[in-house]
Amino acid sequence: MAASRRGKRKKKSTGCVAGFLFDLDGTLILSDRSLSGYKLLPNAVEVLSELKARGVPFVAFTNGTAYPSAEQAPKLRALGLPIPDEHLLTPSSVAADLMPRHGIKRALVLGTRGVGIPLAEAGIEVVFPAQPGAEEVHAVYIGWHPDCGMKDIEAAAKAIWNGARLYVASDVPFFATAAGKTMGYSYAITAAVRKMTHAPMILTGKPSLNALRLAAQKLGMPMRKVGVVGDDPLVEMIMARRGGATGFGVTTGMTQAQEWAVQPLGRRPHHVLRDLREVLRYPNCP
């Protein structure tokens, strides 16, 4: 029991920040409800451009899976955000990294076309619920699926009963958009599938350490040197605290300054930013 408790202890941040992971919705932009239109948030372009000029590495990580990075990053660059395709990460990026290492060769995807593209690019055979043999797979992967129906949930349940492992892009009930707080579809779909199957899930998006590890790998540094910038205590701040990173809470999305102040320690940022430009003070590793 003591060993189990030690394994769950949150790592202590070093306070040394060498690079950044930026959340997207609520931190750098606000999407519309269809996730196809974007509104820049204050100082986002200025901050990323300054970090780039200084040679400070950064990635953006969205829990959205509707579009692969190669489709979404050019739209962000058109707004002025200097984010290369390879530095825009999604839960599908993480799934594409994890699944081959877990021996997954064929996966049933509950999601739109874009959800499965990174998996296919990693050499995984991607099938959708209506296709033949959808229940004979090594994994079920749940992502952005606004048109999910009962037949999709049934196909996922049957695949899991046949031995497939369950991977989930996002287990977050809400996220910030230009229209306000918006429901996370994969959260509801996952709840239905797990109610039917009682399957454990492998979370690939934030706040999982799978997500933080891949981001740190892209940045070329240990997790403890990453500054995690985001708007959600249940997402970015839990991830930062678990991974020993430094959490920066913004006030442009889900959480206001007074709400950050009353969060329990495991969800509280190390620093609250009233202006995104304040992160420019913190790249401070020797």
C-alpha positions in Angstrom: 0.0 0.0 0.0 2.8 2.4 0.9 4.5 1.7 -2.5 1.2 2.4 -4.2 0.8 5.7 -2.5 4.3 6.7 -3.4 3.6 6.0 -7.0 0.7 8.4 -7.0 2.6 11.3 -5.4 2.8 14.4 -7.5 6.3 15.3 -8.6 7.6 18.6 -7.3 8.3 21.2 -10.0 11.9 22.4 -10.2 10.6 25.9 -11.1 13.1 25.9 -14.0 11.3 26.5 -17.4 13.2 25.7 -20.6 10.3 25.4 -23.0 6.5 25.6 -23.2 3.5 23.5 -23.9 0.6 25.8 -24.8 -3.0 24.8 -24.7 -4.9 26.0 -27.8 -8.6 26.7 -27.1 -9.0 29.2 -24.3 -5.2 30.0 -24.3 -4.1 31.0 -27.8 -7.4 30.9 -29.7 -11.2 30.3 -29.4 -12.7 28.0 -31.9 -16.3 28.1 -33.1 -18.6 25.1 -32.3 -17.7 23.3 -35.5 -14.0 23.7 -34.7 -13.4 25.1 -38.2 -13.2 28.8 -37.4 -10.7 30.5 -35.0 -10.5 33.7 -33.1 -7.1 34.9 -31.8 -6.8 35.6 -28.1 -4.9 38.7 -26.9 -1.1 38.6 -27.3 -0.9 35.0 -28.6 0.9 35.9 -31.8 3.2 38.3 -30.0 4.2 35.8 -27.3 4.9 32.9 -29.7 6.8 35.1 -32.1 9.0 36.5 -29.3 9.7 32.9 -28.0 10.6 31.9 -31.5 12.9 34.9 -31.9 14.6 34.0 -28.6 15.1 30.4 -29.6 12.8 29.1 -26.8 11.2 25.9 -27.9 7.4 25.5 -27.6 4.6 23.2 -28.8 0.9 23.7 -28.9 -1.3 20.8 -27.7 -5.0 20.7 -28.3 -7.3 17.9 -27.0 -9.3 18.3 -30.3 -8.9 15.5 -32.8 -11.2 16.6 -35.6 -8.3 17.7 -37.7 -4.8 16.3 -38.0 -1.9 18.7 -37.4 -1.1 19.0 -41.1 -4.6 20.4 -41.7 -4.9 22.5 -38.6 -1.5 24.1 -38.2 -1.6 25.9 -41.6 -4.9 27.5 -40.5 -3.2 28.7 -37.3 -0.2 30.0 -39.2 -2.6 32.0 -41.4 -3.7 33.8 -38.2 -0.1 34.6 -37.4 0.7 31.9 -34.9 4.2 30.5 -35.8 3.4 26.8 -35.1 5.0 24.3 -37.5 2.9 21.2 -38.3 5.2 18.9 -36.2 4.8 21.2 -33.2 1.0 21.0 -33.1 0.2 17.9 -31.0 -3.2 16.2 -30.5 -4.3 13.1 -28.7 -4.1 11.3 -32.0 -0.4 12.2 -32.2 0.0 10.5 -28.9 -2.1 7.5 -29.9 0.0 7.1 -33.1 3.1 7.1 -30.9 1.8 4.7 -28.3 -0.2 2.1 -30.3 2.7 0.7 -32.3 4.8 0.3 -29.1 1.8 -1.5 -27.6 1.6 -3.9 -30.6 -1.6 -2.4 -32.0 -1.9 -3.1 -35.7 -5.6 -2.6 -36.3 -7.9 0.0 -34.6 -11.6 0.8 -34.6 -12.0 4.5 -34.6 -15.1 6.2 -33.2 -14.6 9.6 -34.7 -14.5 11.7 -37.9 -12.1 11.1 -40.7 -9.4 13.4 -39.2 -9.3 11.4 -36.0 -7.8 8.3 -37.6 -5.3 10.0 -40.0 -2.3 10.1 -37.6 -2.9 6.4 -36.8 -2.9 5.4 -40.4 0.2 7.5 -41.0 1.9 5.4 -38.2 1.1 2.2 -40.1 -2.0 1.2 -38.1 -5.0 -0.2 -40.1 -7.9 2.1 -39.3 -11.5 0.9 -39.5 -14.8 2.6 -38.7 -17.9 1.0 -37.2 -19.8 0.4 -40.4 -17.0 -1.4 -42.1 -16.7 -5.2 -42.2 -14.6 -6.7 -39.4 -14.9 -3.6 -37.2 -15.2 -5.8 -34.1 -12.0 -7.7 -34.9 -9.4 -5.2 -33.9 -6.6 -4.8 -31.4 -7.8 -1.4 -30.1 -10.8 1.0 -30.0 -9.9 4.7 -30.2 -12.6 7.3 -29.2 -12.1 10.8 -30.5 -14.2 13.7 -31.9 -17.5 12.1 -33.0 -20.4 14.5 -33.0 -22.6 12.1 -35.0 -22.0 9.1 -32.8 -24.9 6.7 -32.6 -25.8 3.6 -30.7 -24.5 1.3 -33.5 -21.1 2.9 -33.0 -21.1 2.3 -29.3 -22.3 -1.3 -29.9 -19.4 -1.9 -32.3 -16.9 -0.5 -29.8 -18.4 -2.7 -27.0 -18.2 -5.8 -29.1 -14.6 -5.1 -30.1 -13.7 -4.7 -26.4 -15.5 -7.9 -25.5 -13.4 -9.6 -28.2 -10.2 -8.4 -26.5 -9.5 -4.9 -27.9 -7.9 -2.3 -25.6 -9.7 1.1 -25.1 -7.8 4.3 -26.0 -9.5 7.6 -25.4 -8.5 11.0 -26.8 -10.1 13.2 -24.2 -11.9 12.5 -21.0 -12.8 16.2 -20.4 -16.5 17.1 -20.1 -16.2 20.7 -21.4 -13.8 23.0 -23.3 -13.8 26.7 -24.1 -15.0 27.9 -27.5 -16.1 31.3 -28.8 -19.7 30.3 -28.1 -18.8 29.5 -24.4 -18.4 26.2 -22.6 -18.9 23.3 -25.1 -19.5 19.7 -24.4 -16.7 17.2 -25.1 -18.2 14.5 -27.2 -15.6 11.8 -26.5 -16.2 12.2 -22.7 -19.9 11.2 -23.2 -19.1 8.4 -25.7 -16.4 7.0 -23.4 -18.8 7.0 -20.5 -21.3 4.9 -22.5 -18.7 2.4 -23.7 -17.2 1.9 -20.3 -20.6 1.5 -18.7 -21.2 -1.4 -21.1 -17.8 -3.0 -20.9 -16.1 -1.8 -17.6 -12.9 -1.6 -19.7 -9.9 0.4 -18.3 -8.9 3.2 -20.6 -5.6 4.5 -21.9 -5.9 8.3 -22.1 -3.8 9.9 -24.9 -4.8 13.5 -24.4 -4.4 16.0 -21.6 -4.1 15.6 -18.6 -2.4 12.2 -19.2 1.4 11.9 -18.7 1.3 10.2 -22.1 0.6 13.6 -23.5 3.2 15.5 -21.5 5.9 12.9 -22.2 5.4 13.3 -26.0 5.4 17.1 -25.7 8.6 17.0 -23.6 10.2 14.6 -26.2 9.3 17.1 -29.0 10.8 19.9 -26.9 14.0 17.9 -26.2 13.8 18.2 -22.4 12.6 16.4 -19.4 9.0 17.0 -18.3 10.1 18.9 -15.2 11.5 21.7 -17.4 8.3 22.2 -19.3 6.1 25.2 -18.6 2.4 24.1 -19.2 0.2 27.1 -20.2 -3.6 26.5 -20.1 -7.0 27.5 -19.0 -8.4 24.4 -17.4 -7.6 23.2 -13.8 -8.8 19.7 -14.7 -6.6 19.4 -17.7 -3.4 21.4 -18.0 -2.8 22.0 -14.3 -3.4 18.4 -13.2 -1.0 17.3 -16.0 1.6 19.8 -14.9 1.4 18.9 -11.2 1.5 15.1 -12.0 4.5 15.5 -14.3 6.6 17.9 -12.1 6.2 20.6 -14.7 5.4 24.3 -14.0 1.8 25.3 -14.5 0.7 28.7 -15.8 -3.0 29.4 -15.6 -4.5 31.9 -18.1 -7.8 33.8 -17.5 -9.0 33.9 -21.1 -10.8 30.6 -21.2 -12.5 28.3 -18.7 -11.1 29.8 -15.5 -11.0 33.3 -14.0 -8.4 34.6 -11.6 -10.6 34.2 -8.5 -11.4 30.7 -9.6 -7.8 29.7 -9.9 -7.2 31.0 -6.3 -9.7 28.5 -4.8 -8.5 25.4 -6.7 -7.1 22.5 -4.6 -3.3 22.2 -4.8 -3.4 19.4 -7.4 -5.3 21.6 -9.8 -3.7 25.0 -9.0 -1.2 26.6 -11.3 2.2 27.7 -10.0 1.6 31.1 -11.6 -1.6 32.8 -12.7 -1.2 35.0 -15.9 -3.5 38.0 -16.2 -1.7 38.7 -19.5 -0.2 36.0 -21.7 2.9 38.1 -22.1 3.9 37.4 -18.5 5.2 34.0 -19.6 8.1 35.8 -21.3 9.6 36.3 -17.9 10.0 32.6 -17.1 12.3 30.8 -19.5 14.9 30.6 -16.7 16.8 27.4 -17.0 20.6 27.8 -17.1 
